[in-house]
Amino acid sequence: QKEVEQDPGPLSVPEGAIVSLNCTYSNSAFQYFMWYRQYSRKGPELLMYTYSSGNKEDGRFTAQVDKSSKYISLFIRDSQPSDSATYLCAMKDLQGGSEKLVFGKGTKLTVNP
Amino acid sequence: GAGVSQTPSNKVTEKGKYVELRCDPISGHTALYWYRQSLGQGPEFLIYFQGTGAADDSGLPNDRFFAVRPEGSVSTLKIQRTERGDSAVYLCASSLFGSYNEQFFGPGTRLTVL
């Protein structure tokens, strides 16, 4: 079993739809939770970064973390064609002093105009 | 300002050859990371530098892989005796020191081993 599980999709939605992306994890030591967006042939760019359980909102994006269920989500409201990309969840385990990120597989999203 | 840059953007080599991949981090970032991303997968951690020293190299797959950061800025990932399975996008990221700081990624080097 991988430490971080993410449904790779692909996911296709019409413009304006609400998109829900999810990851589950098995390592209780994960303390920081991130969502990255990756356009084709580009490096990942950070969208959301959370530490504790609960919700964090930034514009059309909302990140949710439920540490008790080991489950994180990203919601995109009023999705736009420019949101079409691969979305990667990532988590940080600080054991041993490492700052490494552990990523999910990524979910490929297409928003159709 | 300038982001993380990586050279070359693409590298094609033959099985058995040696390759070097370069990363220029954001100025002032003391932490530098290398990840490898295979097709259809998320990035996988290789090595993390804090300054000049490798603080965590647990992700290096075997002794054919080696990375250096001699002056605490530019880093080079070195792969000896390349194998077809080494074909992937090699991503570099940098950050300020501290767990809450964002890792900024470069565009990656696409390595193809024929």
Interface residues (C-beta under 8 A of the other chain):
Chain A: V4 Q6 P8 Q31 Y32 Y36 R41 K42 G43 P44 E45 L46 Y49 Y51 L88 A90 K92 L94 G96 G97 S98 E99 K100 L101 V102 F103 G104 K105 G106
Chain B: V4 A31 Y33 Y35 G40 Q41 G42 P43 E44 F45 Y48 A55 D56 S58 G59 L91 A93 S95 S99 Y100 E102 Q103 F104 F105 G106 P107 G108 R110
